[in-house]
Amino acid sequence: MGSADDLIGTLVVLIVALIVARIVRDVLQRVLARAGIDRSHGRDADAARRRRPPRGLRPSWVIATVAYWSVLLTGVVLAVSRTAGS
């Protein structure tokens, strides 16, 4: 039964990491957007026309997505190390 318990524990760690990562991403994206990071990025109109980023690459989205993957990958590392340590 030890391996079944390890598998269940690993899945729980992965699910919790996924939930926490989504919450962090959503909250961080809202907070950064409300703080005006998207508006303050590229205020120079000429510079904005010359190097306009693709539509989905708002600074708040990029930072929130990096945070999402950081939390999720940390959860994966924890789950794998938990399984490898058993």
Order of alpha helices (4+ residues) and beta strands (2+ residues): alpha-alpha-alpha-alpha
